[in-house]
Amino acid sequence: LNKPEWYLTQVLMWIGNHSKFLDDKIQPILDKTGSSVNAGLEFSRALVMLILEKLAVDIPCLLYDDTLFCHLVDEVLLFERELYSVHGYLSSFPSCMHILSEESCFQRWLTVEKKFALQKMDSMLSSEAAWISQYKDITDVDEMKVPDCAETFMTLLLVITDRYKNLPTASRKLQFLGLQKELVDDFRIRLTQVMKEETRASLGFRYCAILNAVNYIATVLADWADNV
């Protein structure tokens, strides 16, 4: 259960190792018969179906172990990325994202994603470098004077988007968007709490850093507004 990468990697190897044989030997036979079947894709589809069967058995066994469940999701997402980008798998075919979209699994994924995101926010705001810009010494890069915590937070949102963007239904994607909106609001509350501690020094370093953080986040969210 703690090594899903073993069978996921094995399947990718099988697909890669057989592609030349399927293209050179099997596809011409199919083409001669006038079939529209793509040998390589059908081979991939059959192996992915085995993975779906395996996941359907494994997921209930690790649903309430955060570490194992997160590891499985991470490995499945890496597998899916390579399957589509390297091996040309079709989005109309069955995929692991359909398993991750099933109700009990999906709700668990959302819960765990939120838990780890909040932990990340705790660590980024308690860091000694939280209010310092990574690029403070490079003026042409750092026009917005973005503090490290704001940049890390926006990267966190971007990573979450990257993880859920290939979900098969819009309703599931919207639930993840709801999580992101919660995280933005949580971050806003945290900034407000820090700001209240700094009101006596409104021109102080940290107060200005908070204003820069808010400006940066608002600007990035506005840029993302066109991303359906």
Secondary structure, 3 states (H helix, E strand, C coil): CCCHHHHHHHHHHHHHHHHHHHHHHHHHHHHHCCCCCCHHHHHHHHHHHHHHHHHHHHHHHHCCCHHHHHHHHHHHHHHHHHHHHCCCCCCCCCCHHHHHCCHHHHHHHHHHHHHHHHHHHHHHHHCCCCCCCCCCCCCCCCCCCCCHHHHHHHHHHHHHHHHHCCCCCHHHHHHHHHHHHHHHHHHHHHHHHHHHHCHHHCCCHHHHHHHHHHHHHHHHHHHHCCCC
